[in-house]
Amino acid sequence: MDFEQIYNTYFKSVYHYIRKLSGDEHIAEEITSETFLKAMKSIGDFRGECDMRVWICQIAKNTYNSYLKKSKRITSVDETELQSIVDPNVFIEEQIGIQDETQQIRKILHTIPEPYKEIFMWRVFGELSFKEIGDLYNKTDNWACVTYHRARKMIQSRLEEINNEKRV
C-alpha cells in the first residue's frame, strides 16, 4: 500500500480521534497533518504487529500529547461522551447540574490510573474496538473490554462520591 492510499484510508479516523480529544477542529487539522508527516517518515519502522490504524492513531495520540505539553493545555473532552457516563439512560435535558458533573468527570478522568485512563480514552475518543485496543497492548479483546468497564466504573464511583459529599 503506498502512502497516499494509507493517508486516504486513515485520514478520517485520525482526524475524528484528535477532534474528539481536542474539541477543536483547527487543532485536529494541525495534529492530523503532523501525524501523517511523522507516519510517512517512520513508515519503514511499521512492523505490522498491529493494525495500521492503531499504529497511526498511536502516533496521533503522541503528537497530541506533545502539543498539549508545549501549549500547556488541558485535554478538552467531548461533552456528550462525558454526559453519557453520568447516566446513559437519562436525556441530557433531564440531568440536573450536568455542567458541574461534566467538569467533575473531566477532573476524575485525569486522576484514574493507567491503563484504565488510556483504555477509556482509546475506546471513547479513539472509537477503537476492544480487539484493536487489545492488539495495541498485546492483550486480548476481553482484557480490553474488562479494563474499559473497570475504568468507567471508577469514573462513575468517584462521581457518586463527589455528589454524596456535596449533599452532606
C-alpha positions in Angstrom: 0.0 0.0 0.0 1.5 3.3 -1.0 1.5 6.3 1.4 -1.3 8.2 -0.5 -3.5 5.2 -0.1 -2.7 5.0 3.6 -3.5 8.7 4.0 -6.8 8.3 2.2 -7.8 5.2 4.2 -6.9 6.5 7.7 -7.2 10.3 7.5 -10.9 10.5 8.7 -10.2 8.1 11.6 -7.2 10.1 12.8 -8.9 13.4 12.3 -12.0 12.2 14.2 -9.9 10.8 17.0 -8.0 14.0 17.5 -11.1 16.2 17.1 -12.7 14.3 19.9 -9.7 14.6 22.1 -9.1 18.3 21.5 -12.6 19.5 20.9 -11.2 21.9 18.3 -11.2 21.4 14.5 -8.2 23.6 13.9 -6.1 21.7 16.4 -7.4 18.4 14.9 -6.3 19.5 11.4 -2.9 20.6 12.6 -2.3 17.4 14.6 -3.6 15.2 11.9 -1.3 16.8 9.3 1.7 16.4 11.7 0.7 12.8 12.4 0.8 11.8 8.7 4.1 13.6 8.3 5.6 11.6 11.2 4.0 8.4 9.9 5.4 9.0 6.4 8.9 9.5 7.9 8.7 6.3 10.0 6.6 4.0 7.8 9.7 1.8 7.5 9.5 1.2 11.2 6.0 -0.2 11.0 6.4 -3.9 11.7 2.8 -4.9 11.1 2.4 -6.2 14.6 -0.9 -4.3 14.9 -3.4 -2.8 12.6 -2.1 0.2 10.6 -5.0 2.4 12.0 -3.9 1.6 15.6 -0.3 2.4 14.7 -1.2 5.8 13.1 -3.6 6.6 16.0 -0.8 6.0 18.5 1.4 8.4 16.6 -1.6 10.9 16.6 -2.0 10.5 20.4 1.7 11.0 21.0 1.7 14.1 18.7 -1.3 15.5 20.5 0.2 14.9 23.9 3.4 16.7 22.7 1.2 19.5 21.6 -0.5 19.7 25.0 2.8 19.8 26.8 4.1 22.5 24.5 0.9 24.6 24.9 0.2 23.5 28.5 -3.4 23.0 27.6 -5.8 20.6 29.3 -7.4 17.9 27.2 -10.9 19.0 26.1 -13.4 16.2 26.4 -16.4 15.8 24.2 -19.4 16.9 26.3 -21.9 14.3 25.0 -19.4 11.5 25.7 -19.0 12.7 29.3 -22.7 13.2 29.8 -23.4 9.6 28.8 -21.2 8.5 31.7 -23.3 10.3 34.2 -26.4 8.3 33.3 -26.7 7.0 29.7 -30.4 6.3 30.2 -31.4 9.9 31.0 -31.8 12.6 28.5 -29.4 15.4 28.8 -32.1 18.0 29.4 -33.3 15.9 32.4 -29.9 15.9 34.1 -29.7 18.4 36.9 -26.4 20.3 37.1 -24.9 18.5 34.2 -22.3 21.1 33.5 -20.9 20.7 37.0 -20.9 16.9 36.7 -19.2 17.1 33.3 -16.5 19.3 34.8 -16.1 16.7 37.6 -15.8 13.9 35.1 -13.0 15.8 33.4 -11.1 16.1 36.6 -11.8 12.4 37.5 -10.6 11.2 34.1 -7.2 12.8 34.8 -6.9 11.0 38.1 -7.7 7.4 37.3 -4.6 5.2 36.9 -3.1 3.7 33.8 -4.0 1.6 31.9 -7.6 2.4 32.8 -7.4 6.0 31.7 -5.7 5.1 28.4 -8.1 2.3 27.6 -11.1 4.5 28.3 -9.7 7.3 26.1 -9.0 4.8 23.2 -12.5 3.4 23.4 -14.4 6.7 23.9 -12.3 9.2 21.9 -10.5 6.9 19.5 -13.5 4.8 18.9 -11.3 1.7 18.7 -12.9 -1.7 19.1 -11.9 -3.8 22.0 -9.9 -6.0 19.6 -7.9 -3.0 18.4 -7.3 -1.9 21.9 -6.2 -5.4 22.9 -3.9 -5.6 19.9 -2.4 -2.2 20.9 -1.4 -3.6 24.3 -0.7 -7.2 23.1 -3.6 -8.4 25.2 -7.0 -10.0 24.4 -10.1 -8.1 23.4 -11.7 -9.5 26.6 -8.9 -7.8 28.6 -9.6 -4.5 26.8 -13.3 -4.8 27.5 -12.9 -5.6 31.2 -10.3 -2.8 31.6 -12.7 -0.3 29.9 -15.6 -1.2 32.1 -13.5 -1.0 35.2 -12.4 2.5 34.1 -16.0 3.5 33.5 -16.9 2.1 36.9 -14.1 4.1 38.6 -15.3 7.3 37.0 -18.9 6.6 38.0 -17.9 5.7 41.5 -15.8 8.8 42.0 -18.6 10.9 40.6 -21.0 9.4 43.1 -18.6 10.1 45.9 -18.4 13.7 44.9 -22.1 14.0 44.6 -22.6 12.4 48.1 -20.0 14.9 49.6 -22.0 17.8 48.1 -25.2 16.6 49.8 -23.6 16.4 53.2 
